[in-house]
Amino acid sequence: MKNLTPGFLLVLFALSLTLLTGCNSAPATQEAKTTSATPAAAPAAQATSVCPMGCEGSESTKPGQCPVCGMDLEKKS
């Protein structure tokens, strides 16, 4: 560790700083692309079947079984 010169440490610091700041800027550009690609007037699908136990995430547009507890889904009234 005594052989490290101040110039080498400066280059290492600059490289580390560049890598760390470069990682932070990537999600902002990806978020902008995803936001503009989504249509504003997309209709939301309404659930017609729900779990009789009220399990979270069990609403569905078609009959079937609850993914949480396995009970048959009932028509939403």
PEPEZI-V987709 format. One record per backbone hydrogen bond with DSSP energy under -1.0 kcal/mol. CO is the residue of the C=O (numbers start at 1). NH is the residue of the N-H. E is the energy in kcal/mol with one decimal. If there is no record, write none. Layout:
CO,NH,E
CO,NH,E
//
This chain:
1,4,-1.0
5,9,-2.1
6,10,-2.1
7,11,-2.2
8,12,-2.5
9,13,-2.4
10,14,-2.5
11,15,-2.4
12,16,-2.3
13,17,-2.5
14,18,-2.2
15,19,-2.2
16,20,-2.3
17,21,-2.2
18,22,-1.8
19,23,-1.4
26,30,-1.7
27,31,-2.5
28,32,-1.6
29,33,-1.6
30,34,-2.0
31,35,-2.3
32,36,-1.7
33,37,-1.1
48,76,-3.3
49,60,-2.5
50,74,-3.1
51,54,-1.4
55,58,-1.4
60,48,-2.1
60,49,-2.5
64,73,-3.0
66,70,-1.3
71,66,-3.1
74,50,-2.7
//
